[in-house]
Amino acid sequence: MHAAVDTKSELPVAITVTPANVHDSEIALKLVKKASSVLVKSPKFYLMDSAYDCNDIYETIKNDFHAQAIIALNLRGTRQPRAGFDFDGTPICSAGFRMVYWGSDNGVNKFRCPHVLDKAECPFGTDWCSSSNYGMVIKTKIEDDSRLFCSPHRGTKNWQKLYDERTSVERYFGRQKKHLGLESITVQGYRKRIENSQPTFVQ
């Protein structure tokens, strides 16, 4: 069973039931489409855990629903990040330091020199990579890689604050199991599973 839940009211706006062998990522966009069709105001963000970490979900949410997917990366089996970046999409400067996120504007993330901002002690200073007192600047575009780059930037306080709101769906399912008997379903088979699950949502 899968549900798209409004983070403020903690009420479901889309529900679907699938066999256990259907992976979470296969149903995500169907839920997004259902949710989008019933909501008066289109969501700006869709929050999901790492089970939904796949390129198609990021791309479709960005291009078709004009929103940002906030998804934890599934780094299982990933040995090296993309060249010039850390695993979370933060650029690495020529001296090997993580650059400092400096905001986002119209789908473009801006990063500044960590030495200039007193976030790193670079033995080379700033002269070898920039002639400006502002320091080296690198910008990333979400359209170039909608999985790696997002706004707000992954790992920042604003990103984490949004991602933490995902717990609303966990509380929703907790109530279903505790108060509405969802955890007591023992009938096997997809069709019977739907028949036993549907009354749960009539409340």
Backbone as CSV, one residue per row, in Angstrom:
resi,resn,N_x,N_y,N_z,CA_x,CA_y,CA_z,C_x,C_y,C_z
1,MET,0.840,-1.183,0.000,0.000,0.000,0.000,0.884,1.244,0.000
2,HIS,0.507,2.220,-0.816,1.288,3.444,-0.962,0.344,4.634,-0.835
3,ALA,0.845,5.722,-0.251,0.007,6.903,-0.073,0.822,8.171,-0.243
4,ALA,0.194,9.171,-0.847,0.760,10.517,-0.881,0.011,11.308,0.182
5,VAL,0.752,11.896,1.123,0.149,12.527,2.292,0.512,14.005,2.356
6,ASP,-0.471,14.834,2.644,-0.226,16.258,2.854,0.503,16.430,4.179
7,THR,1.638,17.135,4.174,2.466,17.205,5.371,1.839,18.039,6.488
8,LYS,0.958,18.973,6.156,0.357,19.819,7.188,-0.816,19.131,7.878
9,SER,-1.721,18.580,7.098,-2.904,17.942,7.679,-2.659,16.474,8.029
10,GLU,-1.619,15.893,7.440,-1.294,14.471,7.586,-2.437,13.591,7.093
11,LEU,-3.157,14.093,6.084,-4.241,13.343,5.458,-3.789,12.879,4.073
12,PRO,-4.222,11.702,3.659,-3.829,11.197,2.337,-4.568,11.932,1.223
13,VAL,-3.855,12.227,0.152,-4.485,12.836,-1.016,-4.483,11.872,-2.199
14,ALA,-3.760,10.769,-2.071,-3.753,9.734,-3.107,-3.331,8.418,-2.456
15,ILE,-4.008,7.344,-2.822,-3.724,6.026,-2.250,-3.780,4.989,-3.354
16,THR,-2.890,4.040,-3.287,-2.954,2.906,-4.202,-2.419,1.671,-3.495
17,VAL,-2.930,0.534,-3.884,-2.504,-0.729,-3.284,-1.913,-1.599,-4.371
18,THR,-0.754,-2.167,-4.112,-0.073,-2.996,-5.096,0.389,-4.296,-4.452
19,PRO,0.698,-5.294,-5.260,1.300,-6.511,-4.712,2.654,-6.192,-4.087
20,ALA,3.097,-7.047,-3.184,4.347,-6.793,-2.469,5.558,-6.790,-3.392
21,ASN,5.453,-7.414,-4.567,6.609,-7.498,-5.457,6.773,-6.268,-6.352
22,VAL,5.906,-5.270,-6.186,6.033,-4.029,-6.950,6.900,-3.064,-6.156
23,HIS,8.003,-2.610,-6.762,8.934,-1.723,-6.059,8.334,-0.334,-5.880
24,ASP,8.730,0.316,-4.783,8.207,1.656,-4.472,8.354,2.627,-5.642
25,SER,9.523,2.600,-6.300,9.791,3.569,-7.358,8.846,3.418,-8.548
26,GLU,8.281,2.236,-8.731,7.384,2.002,-9.862,6.037,2.680,-9.675
27,ILE,5.657,2.944,-8.445,4.336,3.509,-8.175,4.380,4.995,-7.857
28,ALA,5.581,5.536,-7.626,5.721,6.925,-7.164,5.054,7.930,-8.099
29,LEU,5.330,7.854,-9.383,4.803,8.855,-10.311,3.291,8.738,-10.488
30,LYS,2.759,7.540,-10.317,1.309,7.384,-10.370,0.665,8.117,-9.193
31,LEU,1.296,8.023,-8.030,0.790,8.739,-6.856,0.893,10.252,-7.043
32,VAL,2.013,10.689,-7.604,2.202,12.117,-7.847,1.121,12.637,-8.803
33,LYS,0.836,11.873,-9.832,-0.182,12.278,-10.800,-1.562,12.341,-10.145
34,LYS,-1.873,11.346,-9.324,-3.158,11.335,-8.631,-3.284,12.528,-7.694
35,ALA,-2.223,12.766,-6.929,-2.239,13.870,-5.971,-2.397,15.212,-6.685
36,SER,-1.672,15.376,-7.779,-1.719,16.626,-8.528,-3.103,16.887,-9.101
37,SER,-3.813,15.839,-9.455,-5.119,15.997,-10.095,-6.219,16.405,-9.119
38,VAL,-6.014,16.158,-7.825,-7.076,16.463,-6.856,-6.788,17.709,-6.025
39,LEU,-5.555,18.190,-6.066,-5.191,19.355,-5.267,-5.467,20.653,-6.027
40,VAL,-6.010,21.636,-5.329,-6.284,22.935,-5.939,-4.984,23.665,-6.231
41,LYS,-4.046,23.592,-5.296,-2.755,24.251,-5.444,-1.673,23.203,-5.639
42,SER,-0.911,23.337,-6.703,0.127,22.344,-7.005,1.253,22.414,-5.973
43,PRO,1.701,21.264,-5.463,2.800,21.245,-4.493,4.100,21.757,-5.123
44,LYS,4.920,22.399,-4.310,6.232,22.852,-4.761,7.287,21.770,-4.553
45,PHE,7.015,20.867,-3.600,7.982,19.833,-3.258,7.272,18.492,-3.077
46,TYR,7.956,17.434,-3.492,7.514,16.063,-3.232,8.625,15.383,-2.447
47,LEU,8.293,14.917,-1.250,9.289,14.360,-0.342,9.211,12.837,-0.339
48,MET,10.364,12.187,-0.537,10.401,10.724,-0.604,11.696,10.205,-0.008
49,ASP,11.645,8.965,0.473,12.870,8.385,1.012,13.709,7.783,-0.111
50,SER,14.838,7.172,0.245,15.817,6.723,-0.749,15.314,5.596,-1.644
51,ALA,14.204,4.955,-1.271,13.653,3.904,-2.127,13.165,4.475,-3.460
52,TYR,12.936,5.781,-3.487,12.426,6.445,-4.696,13.518,7.184,-5.460
53,ASP,14.754,6.922,-5.125,15.879,7.629,-5.733,16.201,7.081,-7.122
54,CYS,15.529,7.619,-8.134,15.824,7.221,-9.511,15.597,8.422,-10.428
55,ASN,16.362,8.473,-11.492,16.373,9.651,-12.369,15.004,10.010,-12.928
56,ASP,14.210,9.018,-13.293,12.931,9.284,-13.928,11.993,10.068,-13.015
57,ILE,12.038,9.782,-11.713,11.177,10.486,-10.768,11.577,11.954,-10.679
58,TYR,12.868,12.233,-10.550,13.344,13.622,-10.503,12.957,14.382,-11.769
59,GLU,13.222,13.764,-12.914,12.987,14.436,-14.192,11.510,14.723,-14.413
60,THR,10.667,13.740,-14.120,9.232,13.909,-14.357,8.637,14.951,-13.419
61,ILE,9.018,14.922,-12.166,8.499,15.904,-11.214,8.929,17.315,-11.625
62,LYS,10.163,17.447,-12.088,10.653,18.769,-12.509,9.978,19.244,-13.795
63,ASN,9.914,18.388,-14.790,9.447,18.808,-16.115,7.934,18.791,-16.260
64,ASP,7.263,17.794,-15.703,5.823,17.656,-15.898,4.999,18.328,-14.797
65,PHE,5.541,18.343,-13.579,4.773,18.899,-12.459,5.383,20.198,-11.916
66,HIS,6.485,20.611,-12.514,7.119,21.888,-12.181,7.343,22.035,-10.673
67,ALA,7.861,20.986,-10.097,8.127,20.956,-8.660,9.511,20.357,-8.412
68,GLN,9.912,20.354,-7.157,11.219,19.821,-6.775,11.046,18.533,-5.975
69,ALA,11.740,17.503,-6.389,11.750,16.255,-5.619,12.807,16.355,-4.529
70,ILE,12.392,16.129,-3.291,13.310,16.097,-2.160,13.450,14.640,-1.747
71,ILE,14.532,14.019,-2.192,14.714,12.579,-2.009,16.104,12.283,-1.468
72,ALA,16.168,11.425,-0.474,17.469,11.000,0.047,18.154,10.126,-0.996
73,LEU,19.435,10.334,-1.191,20.173,9.550,-2.175,20.395,8.126,-1.679
74,ASN,20.269,7.195,-2.584,20.603,5.807,-2.291,21.999,5.557,-2.866
75,LEU,22.987,5.582,-1.998,24.379,5.472,-2.436,24.912,4.049,-2.346
76,ARG,24.032,3.098,-2.183,24.463,1.702,-2.118,25.169,1.310,-3.417
77,GLY,26.357,0.834,-3.282,27.126,0.400,-4.448,27.862,1.527,-5.156
78,THR,27.686,2.765,-4.684,28.370,3.901,-5.299,29.747,4.064,-4.674
79,ARG,30.790,3.934,-5.464,32.146,4.003,-4.936,32.754,5.392,-5.037
80,GLN,32.453,6.075,-6.117,33.028,7.392,-6.335,31.936,8.375,-6.770
81,PRO,32.001,9.608,-6.269,31.036,10.623,-6.733,31.401,11.092,-8.131
82,ARG,30.528,11.870,-8.705,30.795,12.474,-10.013,32.046,13.347,-9.910
83,ALA,32.879,13.317,-10.938,34.139,14.066,-10.929,33.897,15.541,-10.644
84,GLY,34.637,16.084,-9.681,34.526,17.497,-9.339,33.470,17.804,-8.303
85,PHE,32.793,16.760,-7.803,31.708,16.967,-6.841,31.806,15.956,-5.706
86,ASP,31.177,16.311,-4.589,31.003,15.357,-3.503,29.735,14.552,-3.797
87,PHE,29.441,13.555,-2.956,28.297,12.687,-3.215,26.976,13.446,-3.235
88,ASP,26.875,14.558,-2.487,25.620,15.293,-2.409,25.489,16.407,-3.439
89,GLY,26.430,16.480,-4.391,26.345,17.492,-5.430,27.071,18.781,-5.104
90,THR,27.793,18.801,-3.990,28.591,19.986,-3.642,29.881,19.983,-4.453
91,PRO,30.176,21.072,-5.163,31.431,21.118,-5.927,32.655,21.042,-5.015
92,ILE,33.707,20.408,-5.518,34.985,20.337,-4.828,35.945,21.279,-5.537
93,CYS,36.563,22.190,-4.781,37.447,23.164,-5.413,38.750,22.510,-5.853
94,SER,39.564,23.253,-6.552,40.801,22.706,-7.108,41.802,22.293,-6.035
95,ALA,41.604,22.780,-4.796,42.482,22.389,-3.693,41.922,21.194,-2.919
96,GLY,40.742,20.720,-3.321,40.166,19.539,-2.700,39.179,19.807,-1.578
97,PHE,38.764,21.064,-1.399,37.818,21.411,-0.335,36.391,21.494,-0.887
98,ARG,35.428,21.149,-0.024,34.026,21.342,-0.373,33.727,22.834,-0.415
99,MET,33.083,23.272,-1.490,32.727,24.678,-1.591,31.473,24.959,-0.770
100,VAL,31.230,26.235,-0.495,30.152,26.642,0.406,28.924,27.066,-0.394
101,TYR,27.802,26.428,-0.090,26.540,26.773,-0.756,26.153,28.198,-0.411
102,TRP,25.814,28.988,-1.440,25.523,30.406,-1.262,24.173,30.792,-1.846
103,GLY,23.254,29.851,-1.864,21.909,30.162,-2.316,21.577,29.644,-3.702
104,SER,20.303,29.761,-4.042,19.799,29.271,-5.327,18.890,30.318,-5.950
105,ASP,18.952,30.427,-7.254,18.108,31.380,-7.963,17.716,30.815,-9.313
106,ASN,16.416,30.629,-9.488,15.877,30.192,-10.775,16.535,28.903,-11.284
107,GLY,16.676,27.937,-10.385,17.207,26.639,-10.786,18.717,26.559,-10.877
108,VAL,19.403,27.597,-10.370,20.865,27.612,-10.394,21.391,27.745,-8.959
109,ASN,22.229,26.812,-8.545,22.832,26.851,-7.219,24.211,27.515,-7.294
110,LYS,24.499,28.331,-6.314,25.762,29.066,-6.284,26.619,28.597,-5.114
111,PHE,27.906,28.378,-5.385,28.849,27.930,-4.362,30.078,28.842,-4.383
112,ARG,30.581,29.170,-3.180,31.726,30.067,-3.082,32.938,29.376,-2.453
113,CYS,34.069,30.037,-2.611,35.342,29.550,-2.096,35.294,29.396,-0.572
114,PRO,35.605,28.224,-0.045,35.565,28.022,1.410,36.672,28.766,2.145
115,HIS,37.768,29.046,1.468,38.868,29.777,2.108,38.468,31.229,2.386
116,VAL,37.851,31.866,1.413,37.402,33.245,1.569,36.390,33.361,2.708
117,LEU,35.571,32.339,2.875,34.509,32.364,3.882,34.950,31.760,5.213
118,ASP,36.253,31.520,5.355,36.820,30.982,6.602,36.253,29.609,6.972
119,LYS,35.950,28.823,5.951,35.470,27.468,6.179,36.570,26.438,5.926
120,ALA,37.703,26.899,5.422,38.837,26.004,5.156,40.115,26.820,5.149
121,GLU,41.222,26.180,5.503,42.537,26.824,5.474,43.294,26.310,4.243
122,CYS,43.108,27.002,3.135,43.753,26.577,1.892,45.212,27.038,1.881
123,PRO,46.155,26.129,1.687,47.575,26.523,1.683,47.949,27.406,0.495
124,PHE,47.079,27.448,-0.525,47.376,28.235,-1.731,46.683,29.598,-1.722
125,GLY,45.828,29.838,-0.736,45.072,31.087,-0.720,44.030,31.103,-1.829
126,THR,43.715,32.286,-2.321,42.693,32.386,-3.373,43.253,32.841,-4.707
127,ASP,44.473,33.365,-4.702,45.024,33.957,-5.919,45.165,32.975,-7.070
128,TRP,45.416,31.721,-6.762,45.692,30.772,-7.846,44.419,30.296,-8.557
129,CYS,43.250,30.554,-7.965,42.016,30.118,-8.628,41.072,31.272,-8.940
130,SER,41.340,32.468,-8.380,40.488,33.615,-8.669,41.238,34.911,-8.375
131,SER,41.058,35.889,-9.224,41.691,37.200,-9.024,40.788,38.144,-8.237
132,SER,39.590,37.656,-7.880,38.624,38.491,-7.180,38.684,38.243,-5.670
133,ASN,38.474,39.295,-4.903,38.403,39.160,-3.450,37.179,38.343,-3.014
134,TYR,36.224,38.239,-3.927,35.006,37.461,-3.644,35.307,35.969,-3.634
135,GLY,36.379,35.594,-4.310,36.756,34.188,-4.366,36.121,33.448,-5.529
136,MET,36.582,32.252,-5.747,36.082,31.403,-6.823,34.598,31.091,-6.628
137,VAL,33.839,31.131,-7.719,32.412,30.810,-7.689,32.124,29.709,-8.708
138,ILE,31.366,28.725,-8.281,30.913,27.669,-9.184,29.394,27.590,-9.092
139,LYS,28.755,27.469,-10.245,27.297,27.362,-10.278,26.889,26.028,-10.896
140,THR,25.845,25.453,-10.341,25.307,24.201,-10.879,23.857,24.422,-11.294
141,LYS,23.450,23.809,-12.384,22.087,23.945,-12.890,21.324,22.646,-12.666
142,ILE,20.149,22.775,-12.087,19.322,21.601,-11.824,18.992,20.878,-13.116
143,GLU,18.816,21.618,-14.195,18.454,20.998,-15.469,19.578,20.112,-16.019
144,ASP,20.810,20.331,-15.549,21.931,19.512,-16.015,21.929,18.124,-15.382
145,ASP,21.441,18.030,-14.153,21.375,16.743,-13.455,20.382,16.899,-12.313
146,SER,19.109,16.620,-12.591,18.057,16.884,-11.610,18.114,15.941,-10.417
147,ARG,18.895,14.880,-10.508,19.069,13.991,-9.347,20.140,14.534,-8.410
148,LEU,21.269,14.928,-8.959,22.387,15.388,-8.138,22.191,16.803,-7.613
149,PHE,21.582,17.660,-8.434,21.404,19.065,-8.059,19.937,19.348,-7.751
150,CYS,19.680,20.049,-6.666,18.304,20.403,-6.332,18.289,21.720,-5.566
151,SER,17.107,22.296,-5.437,16.949,23.558,-4.718,15.800,23.423,-3.720
152,PRO,16.090,23.588,-2.413,17.386,23.951,-1.835,18.411,22.828,-1.991
153,HIS,19.671,23.192,-1.879,20.755,22.227,-2.064,20.663,21.106,-1.030
154,ARG,20.863,19.881,-1.493,20.778,18.711,-0.614,21.768,18.815,0.553
155,GLY,21.277,18.546,1.745,22.130,18.574,2.924,22.117,19.876,3.687
156,THR,21.559,20.938,3.096,21.471,22.213,3.808,20.336,22.151,4.835
157,LYS,20.296,23.151,5.716,19.250,23.182,6.741,17.866,23.242,6.113
158,ASN,17.723,24.036,5.056,16.412,24.151,4.401,15.994,22.848,3.747
159,TRP,16.971,22.154,3.123,16.658,20.855,2.516,16.249,19.861,3.598
160,GLN,17.007,19.815,4.674,16.725,18.863,5.745,15.390,19.151,6.420
161,LYS,15.074,20.444,6.568,13.794,20.821,7.166,12.633,20.295,6.332
162,LEU,12.753,20.417,5.022,11.714,19.890,4.134,11.647,18.368,4.219
163,TYR,12.813,17.739,4.156,12.851,16.274,4.165,12.262,15.707,5.457
164,ASP,12.499,16.386,6.569,11.990,15.905,7.859,10.463,15.895,7.907
165,GLU,9.817,16.708,7.077,8.361,16.719,7.040,7.796,15.417,6.464
166,ARG,8.675,14.632,5.867,8.251,13.341,5.313,7.716,12.402,6.396
167,THR,8.056,12.667,7.650,7.591,11.804,8.738,6.069,11.830,8.874
168,SER,5.413,12.801,8.237,3.954,12.855,8.289,3.333,11.600,7.695
169,VAL,3.941,11.063,6.648,3.395,9.847,6.047,3.631,8.651,6.955
170,GLU,4.725,8.665,7.713,4.985,7.587,8.661,3.969,7.610,9.793
171,ARG,3.626,8.806,10.256,2.605,8.916,11.309,1.245,8.488,10.783
172,TYR,0.978,8.819,9.514,-0.292,8.406,8.905,-0.419,6.885,8.891
173,PHE,0.621,6.214,8.411,0.582,4.760,8.365,0.554,4.163,9.769
174,GLY,1.214,4.835,10.719,1.175,4.358,12.101,-0.242,4.348,12.640
175,ARG,-1.017,5.392,12.319,-2.411,5.442,12.774,-3.243,4.364,12.109
176,GLN,-2.976,4.102,10.824,-3.726,3.058,10.125,-3.507,1.702,10.794
177,LYS,-2.258,1.443,11.128,-1.926,0.146,11.738,-2.475,0.013,13.149
178,LYS,-2.349,1.098,13.919,-2.726,1.029,15.331,-4.227,1.092,15.554
179,HIS,-4.898,2.005,14.865,-6.302,2.258,15.164,-7.295,1.643,14.184
180,LEU,-6.849,1.386,12.968,-7.795,0.924,11.952,-7.573,-0.514,11.515
181,GLY,-6.680,-1.209,12.182,-6.544,-2.640,11.944,-5.792,-3.041,10.702
182,LEU,-5.025,-2.127,10.098,-4.322,-2.456,8.865,-3.303,-3.563,9.083
183,GLU,-2.666,-3.560,10.273,-1.626,-4.550,10.522,-2.187,-5.948,10.711
184,SER,-3.521,-6.071,10.854,-4.116,-7.379,11.087,-4.498,-8.101,9.809
185,ILE,-4.261,-7.484,8.651,-4.598,-8.115,7.381,-3.716,-9.332,7.157
186,THR,-4.361,-10.481,6.961,-3.597,-11.711,6.746,-3.989,-12.410,5.454
187,VAL,-5.017,-11.937,4.775,-5.470,-12.575,3.546,-4.420,-12.390,2.460
188,GLN,-4.038,-13.464,1.801,-3.021,-13.409,0.752,-3.660,-13.078,-0.590
189,GLY,-2.843,-12.521,-1.475,-3.325,-12.249,-2.829,-3.666,-10.789,-3.034
190,TYR,-3.367,-10.314,-4.195,-3.554,-8.894,-4.516,-5.012,-8.451,-4.425
191,ARG,-5.943,-9.198,-5.049,-7.334,-8.778,-5.077,-7.926,-8.728,-3.673
192,LYS,-7.675,-9.753,-2.869,-8.226,-9.777,-1.521,-7.583,-8.722,-0.637
193,ARG,-6.340,-8.412,-0.940,-5.653,-7.376,-0.173,-6.336,-6.034,-0.365
194,ILE,-6.721,-5.721,-1.586,-7.429,-4.475,-1.854,-8.765,-4.458,-1.127
195,GLU,-9.513,-5.567,-1.185,-10.822,-5.627,-0.565,-10.749,-5.391,0.934
196,ASN,-9.686,-5.860,1.562,-9.533,-5.703,3.002,-8.938,-4.367,3.383
197,SER,-8.246,-3.713,2.473,-7.593,-2.458,2.789,-8.511,-1.261,2.585
198,GLN,-9.378,-1.339,1.606,-10.181,-0.183,1.260,-11.002,0.394,2.408
199,PRO,-11.655,-0.420,3.270,-12.436,0.174,4.349,-11.619,1.024,5.302
200,THR,-10.336,0.791,5.353,-9.468,1.560,6.221,-9.530,3.042,5.891
201,PHE,-9.792,3.377,4.634,-9.701,4.762,4.197,-11.060,5.457,4.106
202,VAL,-12.104,4.806,4.581,-13.426,5.403,4.522,-13.605,6.437,5.631
203,GLN,-12.781,6.323,6.681,-12.908,7.203,7.843,-12.851,8.676,7.437
